Amino acid sequence: MSDSKPLTACESGTTGIIEARTGKAFALKKGQSLKLINTHGAQVIDFFAFALDVDLRPLPPPAMHFLSMQHTRSGGLRLSPKSGSKLLSNLRKPIFTIDEDTSPGVHDTLVPACDSERYRQLGVQGHHDSCAENLQIASEEHGCSFPKDLTPAPLNLWMNVPVKGDGSLSFVEPVSREGDCVVLKAEENCLAVGQPQTTHFPISLSRCPTQPPQENVNQTERSIFPLMLTTFFVWKKGEIPSFKLFESDRLLAFLDIQPLSLGHALVVPKHHGAKLTDIPDESLTEILVHFHVVQALENCSMRTTEGLGIEWPAQKTDMDKLKALFNEVKAKM
């Protein structure tokens, strides 16, 4: 951060709601606390913080230091911080303390912020909002700037990324509940920036852009299974390659681009609901629920590498082979 102008500290009692795919920023004085509320229970917050000097001025490189997940893990000897944990900077200094956590305490410190390259690898064409971009925009609104290649790994509050016995990771539904909150106390002056769902806060935050566009879904639906909903919304817009097998007014069927086995297909209702009970009866007459059609395997030795089982061994995508399979299936329909 190169701007030397002092920032205005956020006033105590400030509250707000951050809409999807946007960001805001606020300066905190040492001793101020922020309360993050997960209003629907399933949203993740990407949280960043950068230290400010005694006059609330941004610290220029090389004096700049920021919330660091690797130093927090090392200092606390934990993968996931808990109530009472110190959140450390890259200089190993406490920048926040978790004063309270009413959730089950499942948070992630391993996964980096999403960025333009992440979405390009997912097949998105053109611009897509990202947490890294929101960090830049929110900071620049306060006259702060820093190198775009400096995006620290955030504290992903309520993100559920379990580590399996073999060392592999997986993304699963958050276990946080409606109304769960985390209270963080600033241990030094800082600029805090993040990516939450609906939040009440005295800091800077933004809604995670992995959610579907606001105009397409209501408030509750935006908070439930955001990654799954986003995939289907982006697919519908044509930003991700798709191999549609069947479509009606209420139903879509298409090949999975990360199949469990050859011919793995998905069948989903077009109505976007947070729960099965949100799907209208007329849609359920065609399909009971979003389900996967997976090839049964007679050779038991293959069950550990593909097919449906206790694990979910998604296969690497060869788009040329998938296209050939698509043409073969369509020819037989």
C-alpha positions in Angstrom: 0.0 0.0 0.0 1.6 3.2 -1.1 -0.9 6.0 -0.2 0.1 7.9 2.9 -3.2 9.5 3.7 -4.7 8.5 7.1 -8.0 6.5 6.9 -11.1 7.2 8.9 -11.8 4.5 11.6 -15.1 2.8 11.4 -17.5 4.1 14.1 -18.6 1.6 16.8 -22.1 0.2 16.2 -21.8 0.4 12.4 -23.8 -2.3 10.6 -24.4 -3.1 7.0 -25.3 -5.7 4.4 -22.9 -6.5 1.5 -24.5 -7.6 -1.7 -23.2 -10.4 -4.0 -20.1 -9.8 -6.1 -19.2 -6.4 -4.4 -16.8 -5.3 -1.7 -16.4 -2.6 0.9 -13.6 -1.6 3.3 -13.3 0.0 6.7 -10.4 0.8 9.0 -10.4 -0.6 12.5 -8.6 0.8 15.5 -6.8 -1.5 18.0 -9.3 -2.9 20.4 -12.4 -2.6 18.2 -14.3 -5.7 17.6 -16.3 -6.9 14.5 -19.2 -9.4 14.5 -19.8 -11.5 11.4 -23.2 -13.1 11.2 -24.0 -16.0 8.8 -27.7 -15.1 8.3 -28.6 -18.2 6.2 -26.0 -20.6 7.5 -24.3 -21.9 4.4 -22.2 -18.9 3.1 -18.4 -18.6 3.4 -16.5 -15.4 4.1 -13.1 -14.7 2.6 -11.5 -12.4 5.2 -8.3 -10.3 4.8 -6.6 -7.7 7.0 -3.7 -5.3 6.5 -1.9 -3.5 9.3 -2.1 0.3 9.5 0.3 2.7 11.4 -0.7 4.6 14.6 -2.3 7.3 12.5 -4.3 4.7 10.4 -2.1 5.2 7.4 -1.3 2.3 5.1 2.2 0.9 5.6 4.2 0.9 2.4 6.4 -2.1 1.4 8.5 -3.5 2.9 7.0 -2.4 6.2 3.5 -3.7 5.2 2.3 -6.8 7.0 -1.0 -8.6 6.7 -3.1 -11.5 8.0 -1.2 -14.7 7.2 -2.7 -18.1 7.2 0.6 -20.0 7.2 1.8 -18.1 10.2 -1.5 -18.5 12.0 -1.4 -22.3 11.5 2.2 -22.4 12.7 1.6 -20.2 15.7 -1.5 -22.0 16.9 -0.6 -25.5 15.6 -4.1 -25.8 14.2 -5.5 -26.1 10.7 -8.7 -24.3 11.8 -8.6 -21.5 14.4 -11.1 -21.6 17.3 -12.4 -19.3 19.9 -9.4 -17.7 21.7 -7.1 -18.3 18.7 -4.7 -15.5 17.7 -4.7 -14.7 14.0 -1.1 -13.8 13.1 0.4 -11.5 10.5 3.3 -12.5 8.2 5.6 -10.9 10.9 4.1 -13.4 13.4 2.3 -10.6 15.3 -1.3 -11.0 16.4 -3.6 -8.9 14.2 -6.9 -10.3 15.4 -8.2 -12.6 18.3 -11.3 -14.7 17.9 -13.3 -13.6 20.9 -16.4 -15.7 20.1 -17.4 -18.4 17.7 -21.0 -19.7 18.0 -20.6 -22.0 14.9 -19.3 -25.6 15.1 -15.9 -24.0 14.5 -15.2 -25.4 11.0 -13.2 -22.9 9.0 -10.5 -23.1 6.3 -7.0 -21.7 6.2 -5.7 -23.6 3.1 -7.6 -22.5 0.1 -6.5 -19.3 -1.7 -8.8 -16.5 -2.9 -10.5 -17.1 -6.2 -9.1 -15.0 -9.1 -9.5 -14.5 -12.8 -7.2 -17.4 -13.6 -9.2 -19.7 -11.4 -12.4 -19.0 -13.4 -10.5 -19.3 -16.7 -9.4 -22.8 -15.7 -13.0 -23.6 -14.9 -14.0 -22.7 -18.5 -15.4 -19.2 -17.9 -14.9 -16.9 -20.9 -14.5 -13.2 -20.4 -14.6 -11.3 -17.1 -15.9 -12.9 -13.9 -15.9 -11.1 -10.5 -13.5 -12.7 -8.0 -12.4 -12.3 -4.4 -8.9 -11.1 -5.4 -10.5 -8.4 -7.6 -12.9 -7.4 -4.8 -10.0 -7.0 -2.5 -8.3 -4.6 -4.9 -11.4 -2.6 -5.5 -12.4 -2.3 -1.8 -8.9 -1.2 -0.8 -8.6 1.3 -3.6 -11.9 3.0 -2.6 -10.0 4.0 0.6 -6.9 5.2 -1.3 -5.0 2.1 -0.7 -3.2 0.2 -3.3 -0.8 -2.8 -3.4 0.7 -5.1 -6.0 -2.0 -7.2 -7.7 0.2 -10.3 -7.4 0.1 -9.8 -3.6 -3.2 -11.5 -2.6 -2.7 -13.3 0.7 -4.5 -16.5 1.4 -7.7 -15.4 3.3 -9.2 -16.9 6.4 -12.2 -18.7 4.9 -14.7 -18.5 7.7 -17.2 -21.4 7.6 -15.7 -23.0 4.6 -15.6 -26.8 5.0 -12.5 -28.4 3.4 -11.8 -31.6 5.3 -8.4 -33.3 5.0 -8.7 -37.0 4.3 -6.4 -39.7 5.7 -4.5 -39.9 2.5 -3.8 -36.2 2.6 -6.3 -35.2 -0.1 -8.8 -32.3 0.2 -12.4 -32.0 -0.7 -15.0 -29.2 -0.8 -18.2 -30.1 1.2 -21.2 -28.2 2.4 -20.5 -25.8 5.4 -21.8 -27.1 8.8 -22.5 -23.5 10.0 -26.0 -22.7 11.0 -28.4 -19.8 10.4 -27.4 -17.0 12.8 -24.0 -18.4 13.7 -21.5 -15.6 14.3 -17.8 -15.0 14.8 -16.5 -12.0 16.8 -13.0 -10.8 16.0 -11.1 -8.3 18.1 -8.4 -6.1 16.4 -5.0 -6.4 18.1 -3.6 -3.5 16.0 -4.9 -0.8 13.7 -5.8 -2.4 10.4 -7.7 -2.3 7.1 -10.0 -5.4 7.0 -11.4 -6.7 3.7 -13.5 -9.8 3.0 -16.1 -11.7 0.9 -19.2 -12.6 3.0 -22.8 -13.5 2.6 -25.2 -11.1 4.4 -23.2 -9.6 7.3 -23.4 -7.1 10.1 -20.0 -5.6 10.6 -17.7 -2.7 11.6 -15.1 -3.7 8.9 -14.8 -4.1 5.1 -16.4 -7.1 3.6 -17.9 -8.3 0.3 -20.2 -11.0 -0.9 -18.5 -14.1 -2.4 -18.7 -13.8 -6.2 -19.1 -17.6 -6.6 -22.8 -16.9 -6.0 -25.3 -16.6 -8.8 -26.2 -13.2 -10.1 -28.6 -11.4 -7.7 -31.3 -10.9 -10.3 -31.7 -14.7 -10.8 -32.4 -15.9 -7.3 -34.0 -14.7 -4.1 -32.1 -13.9 -0.9 -32.5 -17.4 0.7 -31.5 -19.3 -2.5 -28.3 -17.2 -2.8 -27.1 -18.5 0.6 -27.5 -22.2 0.0 -25.0 -24.4 -1.9 -23.4 -21.3 -3.7 -20.8 -23.3 -5.7 -23.3 -25.8 -7.1 -25.8 -23.1 -8.1 -23.1 -21.0 -9.7 -22.0 -23.9 -11.9 -25.5 -24.4 -13.3 -26.1 -20.6 -13.7 -22.8 -20.1 -15.6 -23.5 -23.3 -17.7 -26.9 -21.9 -18.6 -25.3 -18.7 -19.7 -22.9 -20.6 -22.0 -19.8 -19.7 -20.1 -18.8 -23.3 -19.3 -18.7 -26.1 -22.0 -21.8 -28.3 -21.9 -23.1 -31.5 -23.6 -26.9 -31.3 -23.3 -28.6 -34.6 -23.7 -32.2 -33.6 -23.1 -34.2 -30.5 -22.2 -37.8 -29.8 -21.5 -39.6 -26.8 -20.0 -38.7 -28.0 -16.5 -35.8 -30.4 -16.9 -32.2 -30.5 -18.1 -30.0 -33.6 -18.6 -26.3 -33.3 -19.6 -23.0 -35.1 -19.3 -20.9 -34.4 -16.3 -17.5 -32.8 -17.3 -15.8 -34.5 -14.3 -17.4 -37.9 -14.5 -17.2 -40.7 -12.0 -17.3 -43.2 -14.9 -17.9 -43.3 -18.7 -21.3 -41.8 -19.4 -21.9 -40.1 -16.1 -24.9 -37.7 -16.6 -26.7 -35.2 -14.5 -30.5 -34.7 -14.5 -31.6 -31.4 -12.8 -34.8 -29.4 -12.5 -34.7 -25.9 -14.0 -36.3 -24.4 -10.9 -33.7 -23.1 -8.4 -34.6 -24.0 -4.9 -32.6 -24.1 -1.7 -34.4 -27.3 -0.6 -36.3 -30.1 -2.2 -39.5 -28.8 -0.7 -38.9 -25.5 -2.6 -39.3 -27.3 -6.0 -42.8 -26.9 -7.4 -44.9 -30.0 -7.8 -45.2 -29.6 -11.5 -41.4 -29.8 -11.7 -41.3 -32.9 -9.5 -43.7 -34.7 -11.8 -40.8 -34.9 -14.3 -38.0 -35.5 -11.9 -38.0 -36.2 -8.1 -34.7 -34.5 -7.5 -31.3 -33.6 -9.1 -29.6 -36.9 -9.5 -26.6 -38.5 -11.1 -26.7 -41.4 -13.6 -23.5 -43.4 -13.1 -22.4 -46.5 -14.8 -22.5 -49.6 -12.6 -19.1 -51.4 -12.4 -19.0 -55.2 -12.4 -15.2 -55.3 -11.8 -14.8 -54.6 -8.1 -11.1 -53.8 -8.5 -12.2 -50.6 -10.4 -14.4 -49.3 -7.6 -11.6 -47.5 -5.9 -10.8 -45.5 -9.0 -14.1 -44.8 -10.7 -17.8 -45.4 -10.3 -20.1 -44.6 -7.3 -19.0 -45.6 -3.9 -18.2 -44.1 -0.5 -15.7 -41.8 -2.1 -16.4 -39.5 -5.1 -13.5 -40.2 -7.5 -14.2 -37.6 -10.3 -12.2 -38.4 -13.4 -10.0 -35.9 -15.3 -11.8 -34.3 -18.3 -10.8 -35.0 -21.9 -13.1 -32.7 -23.8 -12.5 -34.4 -27.1 -13.4 -37.8 -25.8 -16.4 -36.4 -23.9 -17.6 -34.8 -27.1 -17.3 -38.1 -29.0 -19.3 -39.9 -26.3 -21.9 -37.1 -26.4 -22.3 -37.6 -30.1 -22.6 -41.3 -29.7 -25.2 -41.1 -27.0 -27.2 -38.5 -28.9 -27.2 -40.7 -32.0 -28.9 -43.4 -30.0 -31.6 -41.3 -28.4 
